[in-house]
Amino acid sequence: MQQVDFELNDEFVELNQLLKLVGICDSGGAGKVIVASGKVKVDGKTELRKTCKIRAGQVVQLGDIRVTVRAA
C-alpha cells in the first residue's frame, strides 16, 4: 500500500481537489469522476460527495493509495 501524507494549510480541502493535489488524477474534474465511481473511501466509508470537505486527521483511500491529511 502506498502511503501519502498531505499537509493541509487551510481549514479543509474538497475531496476532488485533494485527489488532484496528491497526484492521483490530473484535474478536479477527473477527481469528481473518480469519487462518483464509488471507489474512494474517507475514514473507511465509501464517499460519493465529490466536494466533501476533508479536514486534518482524516484518511482518504483509493485502491492501494492511502492519503493521511495532517494540519500544517
MODELLER restraints for C-alpha pairs under 7 A, 6 or more apart:
rsr = mdl.restraints
at = mdl.atoms
rsr.add(forms.Gaussian(group=physical.xy_distance, feature=features.Distance(at['CA:1:A'], at['CA:64:A']), mean=4.74, stdev=0.5))
rsr.add(forms.Gaussian(group=physical.xy_distance, feature=features.Distance(at['CA:1:A'], at['CA:65:A']), mean=5.93, stdev=0.5))
rsr.add(forms.Gaussian(group=physical.xy_distance, feature=features.Distance(at['CA:2:A'], at['CA:64:A']), mean=6.06, stdev=0.5))
rsr.add(forms.Gaussian(group=physical.xy_distance, feature=features.Distance(at['CA:2:A'], at['CA:65:A']), mean=4.80, stdev=0.5))
rsr.add(forms.Gaussian(group=physical.xy_distance, feature=features.Distance(at['CA:2:A'], at['CA:66:A']), mean=6.12, stdev=0.5))
rsr.add(forms.Gaussian(group=physical.xy_distance, feature=features.Distance(at['CA:3:A'], at['CA:65:A']), mean=6.14, stdev=0.5))
rsr.add(forms.Gaussian(group=physical.xy_distance, feature=features.Distance(at['CA:3:A'], at['CA:66:A']), mean=5.01, stdev=0.5))
rsr.add(forms.Gaussian(group=physical.xy_distance, feature=features.Distance(at['CA:3:A'], at['CA:67:A']), mean=6.12, stdev=0.5))
rsr.add(forms.Gaussian(group=physical.xy_distance, feature=features.Distance(at['CA:4:A'], at['CA:66:A']), mean=6.06, stdev=0.5))
rsr.add(forms.Gaussian(group=physical.xy_distance, feature=features.Distance(at['CA:4:A'], at['CA:67:A']), mean=4.68, stdev=0.5))
rsr.add(forms.Gaussian(group=physical.xy_distance, feature=features.Distance(at['CA:4:A'], at['CA:68:A']), mean=6.27, stdev=0.5))
rsr.add(forms.Gaussian(group=physical.xy_distance, feature=features.Distance(at['CA:5:A'], at['CA:67:A']), mean=5.70, stdev=0.5))
rsr.add(forms.Gaussian(group=physical.xy_distance, feature=features.Distance(at['CA:5:A'], at['CA:68:A']), mean=4.95, stdev=0.5))
rsr.add(forms.Gaussian(group=physical.xy_distance, feature=features.Distance(at['CA:5:A'], at['CA:69:A']), mean=6.10, stdev=0.5))
rsr.add(forms.Gaussian(group=physical.xy_distance, feature=features.Distance(at['CA:6:A'], at['CA:67:A']), mean=6.73, stdev=0.5))
rsr.add(forms.Gaussian(group=physical.xy_distance, feature=features.Distance(at['CA:6:A'], at['CA:68:A']), mean=6.08, stdev=0.5))
rsr.add(forms.Gaussian(group=physical.xy_distance, feature=features.Distance(at['CA:6:A'], at['CA:69:A']), mean=4.85, stdev=0.5))
rsr.add(forms.Gaussian(group=physical.xy_distance, feature=features.Distance(at['CA:6:A'], at['CA:70:A']), mean=6.04, stdev=0.5))
rsr.add(forms.Gaussian(group=physical.xy_distance, feature=features.Distance(at['CA:7:A'], at['CA:69:A']), mean=6.09, stdev=0.5))
rsr.add(forms.Gaussian(group=physical.xy_distance, feature=features.Distance(at['CA:7:A'], at['CA:70:A']), mean=5.01, stdev=0.5))
rsr.add(forms.Gaussian(group=physical.xy_distance, feature=features.Distance(at['CA:7:A'], at['CA:71:A']), mean=5.77, stdev=0.5))
rsr.add(forms.Gaussian(group=physical.xy_distance, feature=features.Distance(at['CA:7:A'], at['CA:72:A']), mean=5.36, stdev=0.5))
rsr.add(forms.Gaussian(group=physical.xy_distance, feature=features.Distance(at['CA:8:A'], at['CA:56:A']), mean=6.58, stdev=0.5))
rsr.add(forms.Gaussian(group=physical.xy_distance, feature=features.Distance(at['CA:8:A'], at['CA:69:A']), mean=6.51, stdev=0.5))
rsr.add(forms.Gaussian(group=physical.xy_distance, feature=features.Distance(at['CA:8:A'], at['CA:70:A']), mean=5.82, stdev=0.5))
rsr.add(forms.Gaussian(group=physical.xy_distance, feature=features.Distance(at['CA:8:A'], at['CA:71:A']), mean=5.02, stdev=0.5))
rsr.add(forms.Gaussian(group=physical.xy_distance, feature=features.Distance(at['CA:8:A'], at['CA:72:A']), mean=5.41, stdev=0.5))
rsr.add(forms.Gaussian(group=physical.xy_distance, feature=features.Distance(at['CA:9:A'], at['CA:71:A']), mean=6.65, stdev=0.5))
rsr.add(forms.Gaussian(group=physical.xy_distance, feature=features.Distance(at['CA:9:A'], at['CA:72:A']), mean=5.29, stdev=0.5))
rsr.add(forms.Gaussian(group=physical.xy_distance, feature=features.Distance(at['CA:11:A'], at['CA:55:A']), mean=6.49, stdev=0.5))
rsr.add(forms.Gaussian(group=physical.xy_distance, feature=features.Distance(at['CA:12:A'], at['CA:53:A']), mean=5.70, stdev=0.5))
rsr.add(forms.Gaussian(group=physical.xy_distance, feature=features.Distance(at['CA:12:A'], at['CA:54:A']), mean=5.32, stdev=0.5))
rsr.add(forms.Gaussian(group=physical.xy_distance, feature=features.Distance(at['CA:12:A'], at['CA:55:A']), mean=4.66, stdev=0.5))
rsr.add(forms.Gaussian(group=physical.xy_distance, feature=features.Distance(at['CA:13:A'], at['CA:53:A']), mean=5.67, stdev=0.5))
rsr.add(forms.Gaussian(group=physical.xy_distance, feature=features.Distance(at['CA:13:A'], at['CA:54:A']), mean=5.28, stdev=0.5))
rsr.add(forms.Gaussian(group=physical.xy_distance, feature=features.Distance(at['CA:13:A'], at['CA:55:A']), mean=6.74, stdev=0.5))
rsr.add(forms.Gaussian(group=physical.xy_distance, feature=features.Distance(at['CA:14:A'], at['CA:51:A']), mean=4.74, stdev=0.5))
rsr.add(forms.Gaussian(group=physical.xy_distance, feature=features.Distance(at['CA:14:A'], at['CA:52:A']), mean=5.45, stdev=0.5))
rsr.add(forms.Gaussian(group=physical.xy_distance, feature=features.Distance(at['CA:14:A'], at['CA:53:A']), mean=4.78, stdev=0.5))
rsr.add(forms.Gaussian(group=physical.xy_distance, feature=features.Distance(at['CA:14:A'], at['CA:54:A']), mean=5.92, stdev=0.5))
rsr.add(forms.Gaussian(group=physical.xy_distance, feature=features.Distance(at['CA:15:A'], at['CA:50:A']), mean=6.07, stdev=0.5))
rsr.add(forms.Gaussian(group=physical.xy_distance, feature=features.Distance(at['CA:15:A'], at['CA:51:A']), mean=5.31, stdev=0.5))
rsr.add(forms.Gaussian(group=physical.xy_distance, feature=features.Distance(at['CA:15:A'], at['CA:52:A']), mean=5.35, stdev=0.5))
rsr.add(forms.Gaussian(group=physical.xy_distance, feature=features.Distance(at['CA:15:A'], at['CA:53:A']), mean=6.28, stdev=0.5))
rsr.add(forms.Gaussian(group=physical.xy_distance, feature=features.Distance(at['CA:15:A'], at['CA:54:A']), mean=6.07, stdev=0.5))
rsr.add(forms.Gaussian(group=physical.xy_distance, feature=features.Distance(at['CA:16:A'], at['CA:28:A']), mean=5.29, stdev=0.5))
rsr.add(forms.Gaussian(group=physical.xy_distance, feature=features.Distance(at['CA:16:A'], at['CA:31:A']), mean=4.39, stdev=0.5))
rsr.add(forms.Gaussian(group=physical.xy_distance, feature=features.Distance(at['CA:16:A'], at['CA:32:A']), mean=5.31, stdev=0.5))
rsr.add(forms.Gaussian(group=physical.xy_distance, feature=features.Distance(at['CA:16:A'], at['CA:50:A']), mean=5.69, stdev=0.5))
rsr.add(forms.Gaussian(group=physical.xy_distance, feature=features.Distance(at['CA:16:A'], at['CA:51:A']), mean=5.99, stdev=0.5))
rsr.add(forms.Gaussian(group=physical.xy_distance, feature=features.Distance(at['CA:17:A'], at['CA:28:A']), mean=5.14, stdev=0.5))
rsr.add(forms.Gaussian(group=physical.xy_distance, feature=features.Distance(at['CA:17:A'], at['CA:31:A']), mean=6.82, stdev=0.5))
rsr.add(forms.Gaussian(group=physical.xy_distance, feature=features.Distance(at['CA:19:A'], at['CA:25:A']), mean=6.08, stdev=0.5))
rsr.add(forms.Gaussian(group=physical.xy_distance, feature=features.Distance(at['CA:19:A'], at['CA:31:A']), mean=5.83, stdev=0.5))
rsr.add(forms.Gaussian(group=physical.xy_distance, feature=features.Distance(at['CA:20:A'], at['CA:26:A']), mean=5.76, stdev=0.5))
rsr.add(forms.Gaussian(group=physical.xy_distance, feature=features.Distance(at['CA:20:A'], at['CA:27:A']), mean=5.44, stdev=0.5))
rsr.add(forms.Gaussian(group=physical.xy_distance, feature=features.Distance(at['CA:20:A'], at['CA:28:A']), mean=5.83, stdev=0.5))
rsr.add(forms.Gaussian(group=physical.xy_distance, feature=features.Distance(at['CA:20:A'], at['CA:31:A']), mean=6.43, stdev=0.5))
rsr.add(forms.Gaussian(group=physical.xy_distance, feature=features.Distance(at['CA:25:A'], at['CA:31:A']), mean=6.13, stdev=0.5))
rsr.add(forms.Gaussian(group=physical.xy_distance, feature=features.Distance(at['CA:32:A'], at['CA:50:A']), mean=5.22, stdev=0.5))
rsr.add(forms.Gaussian(group=physical.xy_distance, feature=features.Distance(at['CA:35:A'], at['CA:47:A']), mean=6.95, stdev=0.5))
rsr.add(forms.Gaussian(group=physical.xy_distance, feature=features.Distance(at['CA:35:A'], at['CA:48:A']), mean=5.63, stdev=0.5))
rsr.add(forms.Gaussian(group=physical.xy_distance, feature=features.Distance(at['CA:35:A'], at['CA:50:A']), mean=5.68, stdev=0.5))
rsr.add(forms.Gaussian(group=physical.xy_distance, feature=features.Distance(at['CA:36:A'], at['CA:48:A']), mean=5.46, stdev=0.5))
rsr.add(forms.Gaussian(group=physical.xy_distance, feature=features.Distance(at['CA:36:A'], at['CA:50:A']), mean=6.77, stdev=0.5))
rsr.add(forms.Gaussian(group=physical.xy_distance, feature=features.Distance(at['CA:38:A'], at['CA:46:A']), mean=6.37, stdev=0.5))
rsr.add(forms.Gaussian(group=physical.xy_distance, feature=features.Distance(at['CA:38:A'], at['CA:47:A']), mean=6.73, stdev=0.5))
rsr.add(forms.Gaussian(group=physical.xy_distance, feature=features.Distance(at['CA:38:A'], at['CA:48:A']), mean=5.97, stdev=0.5))
rsr.add(forms.Gaussian(group=physical.xy_distance, feature=features.Distance(at['CA:39:A'], at['CA:62:A']), mean=6.11, stdev=0.5))
rsr.add(forms.Gaussian(group=physical.xy_distance, feature=features.Distance(at['CA:40:A'], at['CA:46:A']), mean=5.85, stdev=0.5))
rsr.add(forms.Gaussian(group=physical.xy_distance, feature=features.Distance(at['CA:40:A'], at['CA:47:A']), mean=5.93, stdev=0.5))
rsr.add(forms.Gaussian(group=physical.xy_distance, feature=features.Distance(at['CA:40:A'], at['CA:61:A']), mean=5.80, stdev=0.5))
rsr.add(forms.Gaussian(group=physical.xy_distance, feature=features.Distance(at['CA:40:A'], at['CA:62:A']), mean=4.90, stdev=0.5))
rsr.add(forms.Gaussian(group=physical.xy_distance, feature=features.Distance(at['CA:41:A'], at['CA:47:A']), mean=5.41, stdev=0.5))
rsr.add(forms.Gaussian(group=physical.xy_distance, feature=features.Distance(at['CA:41:A'], at['CA:60:A']), mean=5.66, stdev=0.5))
rsr.add(forms.Gaussian(group=physical.xy_distance, feature=features.Distance(at['CA:41:A'], at['CA:61:A']), mean=5.09, stdev=0.5))
rsr.add(forms.Gaussian(group=physical.xy_distance, feature=features.Distance(at['CA:41:A'], at['CA:62:A']), mean=6.54, stdev=0.5))
rsr.add(forms.Gaussian(group=physical.xy_distance, feature=features.Distance(at['CA:42:A'], at['CA:59:A']), mean=5.73, stdev=0.5))
rsr.add(forms.Gaussian(group=physical.xy_distance, feature=features.Distance(at['CA:42:A'], at['CA:60:A']), mean=4.53, stdev=0.5))
rsr.add(forms.Gaussian(group=physical.xy_distance, feature=features.Distance(at['CA:42:A'], at['CA:61:A']), mean=6.42, stdev=0.5))
rsr.add(forms.Gaussian(group=physical.xy_distance, feature=features.Distance(at['CA:43:A'], at['CA:58:A']), mean=6.10, stdev=0.5))
rsr.add(forms.Gaussian(group=physical.xy_distance, feature=features.Distance(at['CA:43:A'], at['CA:59:A']), mean=5.15, stdev=0.5))
rsr.add(forms.Gaussian(group=physical.xy_distance, feature=features.Distance(at['CA:43:A'], at['CA:60:A']), mean=6.34, stdev=0.5))
rsr.add(forms.Gaussian(group=physical.xy_distance, feature=features.Distance(at['CA:55:A'], at['CA:69:A']), mean=6.91, stdev=0.5))
rsr.add(forms.Gaussian(group=physical.xy_distance, feature=features.Distance(at['CA:56:A'], at['CA:69:A']), mean=5.01, stdev=0.5))
rsr.add(forms.Gaussian(group=physical.xy_distance, feature=features.Distance(at['CA:56:A'], at['CA:70:A']), mean=4.70, stdev=0.5))
rsr.add(forms.Gaussian(group=physical.xy_distance, feature=features.Distance(at['CA:56:A'], at['CA:71:A']), mean=5.16, stdev=0.5))
rsr.add(forms.Gaussian(group=physical.xy_distance, feature=features.Distance(at['CA:57:A'], at['CA:68:A']), mean=7.00, stdev=0.5))
rsr.add(forms.Gaussian(group=physical.xy_distance, feature=features.Distance(at['CA:57:A'], at['CA:69:A']), mean=5.54, stdev=0.5))
rsr.add(forms.Gaussian(group=physical.xy_distance, feature=features.Distance(at['CA:57:A'], at['CA:70:A']), mean=5.69, stdev=0.5))
rsr.add(forms.Gaussian(group=physical.xy_distance, feature=features.Distance(at['CA:58:A'], at['CA:68:A']), mean=6.28, stdev=0.5))
rsr.add(forms.Gaussian(group=physical.xy_distance, feature=features.Distance(at['CA:58:A'], at['CA:69:A']), mean=5.63, stdev=0.5))
rsr.add(forms.Gaussian(group=physical.xy_distance, feature=features.Distance(at['CA:59:A'], at['CA:66:A']), mean=6.94, stdev=0.5))
rsr.add(forms.Gaussian(group=physical.xy_distance, feature=features.Distance(at['CA:59:A'], at['CA:67:A']), mean=5.65, stdev=0.5))
rsr.add(forms.Gaussian(group=physical.xy_distance, feature=features.Distance(at['CA:59:A'], at['CA:68:A']), mean=4.64, stdev=0.5))
rsr.add(forms.Gaussian(group=physical.xy_distance, feature=features.Distance(at['CA:59:A'], at['CA:69:A']), mean=6.23, stdev=0.5))
rsr.add(forms.Gaussian(group=physical.xy_distance, feature=features.Distance(at['CA:60:A'], at['CA:66:A']), mean=5.88, stdev=0.5))
rsr.add(forms.Gaussian(group=physical.xy_distance, feature=features.Distance(at['CA:60:A'], at['CA:67:A']), mean=5.04, stdev=0.5))
rsr.add(forms.Gaussian(group=physical.xy_distance, feature=features.Distance(at['CA:60:A'], at['CA:68:A']), mean=6.53, stdev=0.5))
rsr.add(forms.Gaussian(group=physical.xy_distance, feature=features.Distance(at['CA:61:A'], at['CA:67:A']), mean=6.14, stdev=0.5))
